[in-house]
Amino acid sequence: MSTAVRSRVFKISAAAVTAAIAIGLCLFSQDDVSASIKERRVERLNAQIENVYTDEYQQMMDTEIADERDAKERTVDSIYTKVNPYGTNTTSMYVYFTTDQASTVSYTVSAEGYPDYTANAITSDEAAAAYREAAAGDADGSGNVGGTSTASQMTTVSSNDIASTEHEFLVLGLIPKVKNTITLTITDTDGNATTRTIEQTGPKLLGEEEVRLEQAVAPDESTVTMLGNGLYAILGNDSNEQDFMYYYDANGVIRGEIPVLYYRSHRLLFDNDGIMWFSASTKHFVGMNRLGKLVKIINLGDQYILHHDYALDSDGNIVSLATDLKHSDHAVQDQVIKVDTDSGEVSLLVDFGDLFPDYKQSTDHSGIDESDPTATNRWDWIHFNTIQLMDDGSALLSARETSTMIKINDIEGTPSLDYMIGEPSVWNGMDAQPSFLTKVGDSGDTGGQHSITVQYDSSLEDGQYYIYMFDNDFGYAMTRPDFDWTMIDGISTAQSSKDENSNSQFRKYLVDENAGTYTEVQDFDVPYSPYVSSAQELSDDLNLVDIGMQGLFGVYDDDGNLKAQYKMVLSSGYIYRVYQYGFRGFYFA
């Protein structure tokens, strides 16, 4: 730029031309330098996160925290804090102190220009265990420690059961780069309350996500109250740079930024030992404790990569959808594996190519593996995207490529086909075709459905349960190019989420295994997303729906009326899933 400035003092045309060339070269150089700087920044950030996801780093931070914390007595007048103690949640703050009397603690995070965020903290491992024990005792399992936090699904634990004299917990939700005032309310078992305030400038986010999401429809006060202090977990706003999982509150304000190695987390699982499990890459499952420490880091090895979904079995092991990287025919997304969360051992449960050999061979050898962007010549013939473990030891899976839901008996023993739900003609001529349940009524069937959920209800007879889902209502299969999807009533074949004539749906079925039937009991239209997306019942009358390809997620009542809607800037293509978690018995009491 200095060359260009000097050139302006010359009046001859040659100097002017030279100046123009110099400016052009300088601008080109600046763009090039900016790209190079950004690339190096991303490389440094990736390396930083890779270091966080090591046992050595987690142990080092454990030692550092203990040394700093225990350097002197920590009472309500000398509270120890540390921002993002284990590198796993950018806007969290570790808090430690003791009290003379057993007490409970709540906190409020306040920052100018943002709504307050208030939560009751789980301050000890004993308190967390009390919640797990209470949830296990719930007759209908509605306690769901770690799950949604709406009024109809709360496990009740008395304050005396969770009171303690030693208080160690995470404050979630510091607002980045501004002054935060954290007010602690410490209440002893006699009801006497003491308050203390901590001021902390929120750390800069590692990513470029919004601090507050655009609210296309702002929730009213009653909706915010019903949603409580549960957090929306954004699972897979995929990026070409550094990937994260995010927590946002009911007001659309960021309350957590959790970096992952790459790819995405697909859901959060809470075991009986107080550990939260999630995927941190295509090859890593990790277990995090309530303070943010990674207490388990499991690498799947060189044979399998996970994709799209996983569940915890009754022994606390992970059952996951997977791809076998050593499969000679390059088939992808057609395996189920089990990961022993104690030993890290990985074993194959089902190869669906063996279970459905005739269907597999009827398909075109085409497709990609979106969980491995470098892969070529893949055979994506069934493409599972959800797995739900059921009470009888079976599993229900969603197969996007065939637009069917498939129940497999004895998933961890000798797997066999039980039934299918969907358009039977997709499987015409196949051995499995007679296994379809009979549809009651004239509702349309699903197209490329995602995020199926099995829901038990104590009011139903044995053998009956609900299944709800995000029905993309999109008919397409890369490996079945000649199939006419328009035979499914109401289905769209539009590839673009912007198609004005298409909608997706929240859809719910009642399954009656005794009668061999399924019946649609609820549906409502939502904006169109031909791929990805999720659905989650939050309460008796609130449903969370992620319209992934539009970067939207919203809360709807059972009639499909929009109660709140949030819009997130997409990093690359879509938001894979959004689920709300109450984190009760984990972060919150």
N, C-alpha and C positions, 0 to 999 in steps of 0.2 A: 504494500500500500504506500510506503514511503516513496518508491519510484514513481508511482502515479501522481503523488502530490507534487514532487519536484518537477515533473513533466509539464504541469500546468503553467509554469512561468515562461515556458518557451512558446513563441508565437508561430513558429514555422509548422507547416503541415506534417513534415516527417516526424517531428516530436509528438504531435498529436496522435499520429498513428501508433507510434511506439508506446504512448501512454495507454491507448486502448488495448493493445496486445498485453501489456503488463497487467492491466486490471483483469483481463480475462484469465490470464495464467494464475493470478493471485486468487481469484474466486475459485477456480478449479482446485487450486492447492488447498484452500480452506475447507472445501467440501471433502476432499480426500483426507485431510488431517482429522476433520470431525468424525468421519467414518472410522478412521483408524483408532481414534481415542475411544469411541464407543465400543469398538470391538475389544480393545484391551480392557475396558471397564467390565464388560460382560465376562471376559475370560477370568479376571480377578475375582469377580463375584461368584462365578461357577466354582473356582478353586476354593474360595472361602466356604461355600456351602458343602462342597465335598469334604472339607476338613471337619465341619460340624457333624457330619454323618459318619463319625468314627468313634469307636469306644475310647480311644486315647483322648480325644477332645472332650468328650463328656466327662471322663474321669478327671481331667485337668480342671474343668470348671467346678466340679464337685469339691475338689481340694481348695481351689481359690475361694469359693463361697464360704466354706467352713472356716478357713483361716481368717477371712475378713469378719465374718459374723461373730466368731467366738473370741475375737480380740478383746472384747469387754462384755460386761453384762448388758443384755438387751431387754429393756423394759418398755413400757408405753412412752417413756421419755427419752429413749435411746434406740429407736426402731431402726433395724438394718434393712436396707433396700438395695436392689441391684436390677437394673433394666436388662431385659432379655438375657436371663442368666445362662441359658444353655444354647443360645443361638438359634432357637427353634420358634420363636414368636417375637417379632421385632418390637411390637408395641406393648409387650407385657412387662410387669415389674414384680420381682420376687420381694416378699415382705416376711420379716421374722421378728418376733418379740415374745416375751412371756408376761403373764399376769399372776397375781397372788391367788385370785379366785378363778375357778373354771368359768370361762366366758365364751360367747359367740362373737363373731365379727362380721359386720357388713361394711361395704365401701361404696362411695359415690365418686365417680370421676367427672370433674367439671372443667370445661375450657370455654373461653369466651367465643360466642358464635355457634356453639354446638349444644344439643340437648344433653342433659346429664345422663350418665349411665350408672345404675345402681345394682348391686348384687350382694347376696349373702354368701360369704366365702366358706368353703370347706377348708378348715385350718389344720386338720390332722389326718393321718392315715386311719385312725380309729373312727373318726367321723365319716370318712368315705366308706369304711367297712359297714358302718351302721346303715347307710343308705343301700348298700348292696344286699344286706341281709333283709331289709324291709322290702326291697323290690322282689327278692326271691320268694317272699311270703305272700305277695299279692296273688289272689285267687285267679285273676285273669291276666296276670303278667303286665298290667298297664303301667307299672312303675317304671320299667325300662330305663334303668340308670344310664345316664348319658344321653338319653333320647330326647324327644320333644318335651317342651316345658309347659304346655297349655294346661288350663285348670283341670280338664277331665282326665289328665294323664299323670298327675303328680303323686309320687310316693310321699307319705307323711312320716316324718321322723321328728320326735320332740327335741326342743332346743337343749334339754338336759343331756340327751344322748349324744349330742355333737359338741357340747361345751368342753373346753380344754384349758389348761394353763400354759401350754406351749402352742404358739400360733405361727404356722409356716404355710404360705399360700401365694398364689399368683393373683395380682391385680391385672385384669384384662382391660384393654381399651384406651391406652394413652393416645391422645390426638397428636399426630406428628408435627414437630417443629413449632409448637406453641406451648405456653405455660399451662400445665395441668395441675389442678388442685385436687388431691385425693383426700377425701374425708373418711376416716375410719371411725365407726361407731362400735364400741366394745361393751357388750352387755353381759353382766354376770348372771348367775342362776337365780339371784334374788331380784333381778330386774333393774339393777342400777346400771346406768349407761355413762360411759366416758367417751369423749371424742378427741381425736388427734388429727391434725392435717399435715400433709406432706406436699411440697411443691416440687414438680418435676417437669422439665422441658421434654416433650415427647421426641423420640428419636426420628431421624429421617427414614422414610420407607426405603427398602432395598429395591422395590419395583416402582412402576410408574402408574399404579392403579389409583382410582379416585379415592380421596379421603371421605367424600360424601357422594353417594350415587344420586343420579338424577331420579326423581320420583315422578313418574308419569301420572300415577295416582297416589297421593299421599294418604297414609292410613289415618283414620280418625282416632280419637283418643280411646274409644272402646276397643278398637282392633289392636292398637299398641298394647293396651292393658292385657288383652287376651293372649297376645303373642309373648308377653312377659319379657324376661331378660335372656331368653333363648337367642341363639345366633344363627344366621344363615351361613352355612359353609359353602363357599363357591369352589366347586370341585372341577377344575379343569378349564380355566380361561387360558387355553394353551398358547404358548409363546415360542418364538424362535430364539429367545434369549434365555432368561432365567424363569423357571416356573415356580408358582406359589399356590397354596391354598389360602383363601381369605375368609375371615369372619366379619360379617356385617350385622348391625343390630336392626331392630324394627324401624328405626328412623333412617336407615340407609347409611349409617356412619360406620367407618371401619373400626373394628375392635380387635383385630388380629391379622397378622401377616406371617404365614408359616411357609418358609422356603422348602421346596423339595428338590431332589437331585435333578430330575427331568421328568417329562411326560406329565403325570398327574396323580392325585389321590382320587379314589372313586367312591369311597364312603368311609365313615369312621365306625370302628367296632370297639365295644367295651367289654373286657373280660371280667372274670370273677376275682381277679387279683388287683383290680384297680388300674389296669393298663389300657390305654387307648391305642388301637392298632390301625395303621393305614399304609397304603403303598406310597413309596417315595420315588419310585422310578419303575420301569418295566421289570426290574430284577430285584427290587428291594421292598421287603415289608419291615416296618419298624414299630416298636412298642414304646409309647411315651407315657411317663407318669404325670400326675396332676401338676407338678412343678415345671414341666416342660423338658425334663431330662429324658433322653433316649436310652431306655434301659435294655432294649433288644434291637439289634440291627441284623436282619437276616438277608443274605444274598442267595438268590435261587440257583446260582451256578451257571453252567454254560449250555444247559439243554433246554430250559424253559424260560419264557417270558410271560408275565401276567398281562391281562388286559381286561378292562371294563368292569369287573366286579369280583367280589369275594364275600365270604361269610364265615362266622365262627361256629364250629360245631360244639356239641355238648361237652367235649373234653378241652375246649379252649384252643383247638387247632384251626388253622385257616384252610378253608376249601375255596379254591380259586379257579376262575376261568383262565385258560392258558393256551399258548402256542408252543408246539414242540419244534425247536429250531433245527433238530437233526432229522426231521421227517423227510424221507427221500423224495416224496412227491410235492413238497413245499406247501402242503395244506396248512392253513392258519386258523386260529380262533375256533378250534374244534376239540379242545381237550379240557378236562377238569383234573386238577392236581390237589394234593393235600400237603400242607406245610406244617410240620411239627414245630410249634412255637417254643418248645423247650430246647430241642436239639438242632433245629433248623433243617432237618432232613426233609427232602422233597420226594413225593411218590406220586405215580400216575393212578388216578381213579377211573377215568373213562376216556377212551379215544372214540369219538362219535363216528369216525370213519369205520370202525369195527362194528358199531351198533347199527348204523344205517348204510351199509356198503352199497346197496343198489341205488339209493338216492344220490349218494356222493358221486357214483360213476355216471349218473344221468346228467350231471351238471357240466358246464363249460369250465375248462381249466383257466380261470382268469381271476383277477382281483389284486388287491394290495394288502399290506398289513399296516394299518395306520399307526399302530403302536411301535412300528419299526420303519421310519420314513426312508431308510436306505434300502429296504427290501424290494426285490423285483421278482417277477414271475411267480407270484403267490396264488394259491388256490383257496379263495375265501368262500367256500361252498355252503356254509351254514351260519356263520358269524353270530355266535352267542354274545349277548350284551348284558344279561342279568342272571344271577343265580340266587335262589331263595331256598334255604334249608328248612324242611318241614318237620313237624313233631314226630312223624312216624319213621324218620330216618331216610326219607326220600328227599328229592330236590325238584324244584320247578325252575325251568330255564326259559329264557326268552331268546328265540332265534330270529334275528332280524332278516336274514336273507330269505327265509321261508315264511316270514310273517306268522309264525306259530309259537305257541307256548307248549313246552314238552315236560311232562312229569316223569322222572326216573326213579324207580324203586331202589332202595338199598344202595344209595350212592357211594357209600364207603365200604361196601361189601362186595356183592355180586350184582352190579347194576343191570337193570332191565327196564324196558319201556312199559310205562303204566298207561298214560293217555296223552292226547294232544288236543289243543284248542286252536281253532283258526279256520281258514278256508281249506276244506279237505281236498279240493281239486288240485292244489299245489302238489299233493303227494299221490295223485292218481297213478295206479300201476305199481306202487311201491308196497313192500311187505308191511310197512307201518301204517298204511292208509286206514285200515279198519279200526285203529285205536282212537279215532277222533270221538270226543264226546258229542252228544246231540245238542244242538242249539235250540233253546226254547224261545219262541218269538221271532220277529223279523228284523232285528237289529243287524247292522252291518258288522263285518268282522274287521280285525285290526290290520293295519298295514305298517310293517316295520317298527312295531311297538318297542318302547324302552321302559326301563325302571319299573318292571312289574313287582308288585308287593303282595305277598300272601298275608291275609288278615283274618285271625281267628276271632270268634265272637261267642261268648258263653251262652247267648240266647239261641244259638243255632244247634241243630241236632248233630250228633257224631257223623263225620263224613261230609259235613257241609262247612264251607268257609268262603271268604271273599277273595277275589284278586282284583286289584286296581292297578292302573298303569297310565303312562303317557302314550296315547295312541297317535303316532305321527300321522296316521292316515295317508301313508305314502306307499304306493305300490311299485316296487322295482326290485330286481335282482340281477346283478351283473352276470351271475353264472346261469341264469335262466332267461336269456334274452327273448325267447319266443313266447313266454307265458303272458297271457292277457290278464293283467291285474284289474282291469276295469270291471271284471265280473263281480268283484267285491263291491257291494252297494256303497256309494258315496266316496269311494277312495279317489285320491288324486295321484296323478303321475307327473306332476310338476316338480322339476328339480330345484327350482328357486324358492326360497322362503318368502320372497316378495310377491309371489303369485296371488293376485287379488281374489281369485275364485276358489282358493283352498283354505281349509282350516285343519288344525289338529284337534285332538279331544282329550279331556280327562274321561276315562272310561272305567267302569266297575262291573264285575260279574259276580254272581252267586254260583258257586260250584257245588253240585250235589253228586258226590261220587257214588252214593248208593243207587241213585236213579240213572247215573251216567249222563248227566245233563249240565249245561251252564246257561245262565239267564242274565241278560244285562239288567242291572238295577239302577244304574246312574250313568249319565254322560252329559257333558256340556262342551261347547266349542271354545277353543283358545286359539291364539294366533298360530300361524302355520310354521312348522319346523320339520322339513322332510327327514332330517337326521338328528341324532343325539336327543337330549332333553330328559326331563324327569318329572315325577309327580309324587306327592307325599301328603297323606291325610294328617293334619295337625290336631284336629279336634272333631267333635261331632258335626261341626258345621263350617270348618275352615280347611282349605286345601291349598298347598303350595305347589305351583307349577312353574317349571323352568322351560322357557321357549328358547332353546339353546342357540339356534342359528340366528336369532334376532337379538341376542344379548339381553333378553328380558326375563324377569321372573316376577310372579305375582301371587297374591293370596286371593282366593275365590271362595265364596260361600257355596253351599251344595247346589244352589240353583244356577251357578255360573256367574254370579254378580261379582265384579272386581272390587275388592276391598282395599288393596294396596298393590302398587306395581313399581318395580325398580328397573332401571336401565344401566347396564355396565358397558363401558367402551371395550370392544373386543380386541384382544391382543393380536389374534390372527384370524380365526375362523368362527369360533363358537364357544359357548360355555357348556361343558359336557353335562354337569348336574349341579343342582342346588338342593341341599337338604337342610332342614333346620334341626339343631340339636340344643336341648336344654342344658346339657352338661351337669345335670343335678347328680350329686354324689361324686363328681369329678372335680370341676372347678367350683361349682356352686352348691349351696345348701338349699 
